[in-house]
Amino acid sequence: MPPTDDKQILIDANESGSGSRAAVSVIGLGYIGLPTAAMFAASGKRVVGVDTSRRAVDSINAGKPHIEEGDLDALVERCVASGHLRAVTTPVPADAFIIAVPTPTGPAPDHAPDISYVESAGRSIAPVLKPGDLIILESTSPVGTTGMLSRLLAAERGDLSFPHDAGEEADIRIAYCPERIIPGRMLKELVENDRIIGGMTPRCARAATELYAAFVRGQCLVSDARTAEMVKLTENAFRDVNIAFANELSMVCEDMSIDVWEVIRLANHHPRVSILRPGPGVGGHCIAVDPWFIVASAPERARLMRTAREVNDAKPEFVLDRARRHLDDDAAAILACLGLAYKPDVDDFRESPSLAIARQLTAEYPGRVICSDPYAHTLPQELAIGLDLQSHADALSAAGIVLMLVGHTAFRVHAFPSDKRVIDSVGFWA
Ligand SMILES: NC(=O)c1ccc[n+]([C@@H]2O[C@H](COP(=O)([O-])OP(=O)(O)OC[C@H]3O[C@@H](n4cnc5c(N)ncnc54)[C@H](O)[C@@H]3O)[C@@H](O)[C@H]2O)c1
């Protein structure tokens, strides 16, 4: 069957009201998928979100997001109540599918990309595809994943044609459109950020651009799928390399008894120097992961990116050593770890170096380590086991040693604890 034209997609996608078919279906309702689904729903589209987690689906259908993100609660509640957003565990037919499932890496030393979630998301939508549908992969992916998805779907649906071999004449349109929103500001950035639209063909790119026009006010910059995949990885590898410079500098300065914060402050007065802030390591789902996708594709060439990853991964051990020195020096002192999330003002603990440091110190110094994080109530139970979680005020008053790990705004209510030993890994009080 010939594909429907681009205008038809838009007409279908703008339909709202009841009916079994969705205008937009978002596969994977996590930190990226749920805000995206909610934005499409808020723009008037009928959205069906799909997640393999029953807990996430039930929670969303009750109007309560299972993740904490700014004003997302109110938005999801409104969209579910108006009937524009619902969640299911098995895909239903839709005019556009957006895939936002995890793309982790495997274990060290290779950190090989794991695209199995993208593959199973692809297999799950294959049975409900029809001519004219648009598929957008948003998951951060190794170069070539969008093409792989097209081939995988072709193998599942021999009755449909796909852009990797049918080009512009394909029944299904596929594009790679990476997400670059930042936790804590996701709803705002979804609207305002410029987007990269990597179409497998120009027509695929056009269809994706028109879909995002529902709420995106930033520019939609069109390219091909492989370039768009590389752009996303490049952005995070660039950040990682720059953070590695700051982290390495902090360790060099510490060894030389020089205040790194003063060095950075003064060096940044140079009109062409802008050094980032060191920290206890690099965490989260993106910067600590994505550069490995480039390293895996070009192991011989990507030497700087590999080294940056190694420098950043070594930083927690450096902070641990400083904490151990203080704990060993004063055998009676309690140490308070302030902050466990992977960065300030978010409830996201994935790949958090701070959490890893707190857990390690707790294991090594039983009864002598307490922890505080304003988002600790959202810390997954399995990660909280063994940690002595206390309020910020209680942790500060009990501690003789304060290890500042994450500069949450909530920590600003208390002044610098000048009567304690302080290890400020993020320059919170610098
Ligand atoms: N979180 C960020 O800040 C961020 C920013 C930019 C890009 N990304 C990228 O976006 C992608 C998604 O990240 P996230 O943070 O939203 O992940 P997440 O873990 O928060 O959410 C992923 C969701 O997908 C669901 N899922 C897994 N397999 C599924 C399947 N086959 N079908 C349906 N649902 C499935 C999971 O249950 C989970 O709810 C990743 O590739 C990530 O690298 C994330």
The ligand as an ORCA input file, in Angstrom:
! r2SCAN-3c Opt
* xyz 0 1
  N      17.216     11.296     31.686
  C      17.835     12.217     30.971
  O      18.156     13.285     31.464
  C      18.106     11.981     29.497
  C      18.477     13.094     28.722
  C      18.701     12.903     27.356
  C      18.589     11.623     26.805
  N      18.252     10.565     27.597
  C      18.133      9.258     26.968
  O      16.746      8.937     26.846
  C      16.561      7.516     26.962
  C      15.564      7.237     28.061
  O      16.127      7.705     29.266
  P      15.247      7.924     30.571
  O      16.091      8.733     31.486
  O      13.897      8.428     30.216
  O      15.133      6.417     31.088
  P      14.175      5.872     32.253
  O      14.840      4.658     32.788
  O      13.796      6.987     33.167
  O      12.856      5.442     31.475
  C      12.821      4.422     30.549
  C      11.464      3.746     30.667
  O      11.370      2.801     29.613
  C      10.668      1.675     30.099
  N      10.933      0.567     29.184
  C      12.033     -0.198     29.063
  N      11.888     -1.058     28.059
  C      10.677     -0.836     27.510
  C       9.964     -1.393     26.410
  N      10.495     -2.361     25.652
  N       8.739     -0.919     26.152
  C       8.187      0.063     26.891
  N       8.822      0.634     27.950
  C      10.062      0.189     28.238
  C      11.173      1.504     31.509
  O      10.273      0.745     32.304
  C      11.271      2.976     31.967
  O      10.094      3.414     32.608
  C      17.953      6.935     27.192
  O      18.517      6.553     25.986
  C      18.718      8.109     27.758
  O      20.104      7.980     27.553
  C      17.990     10.727     28.926
*
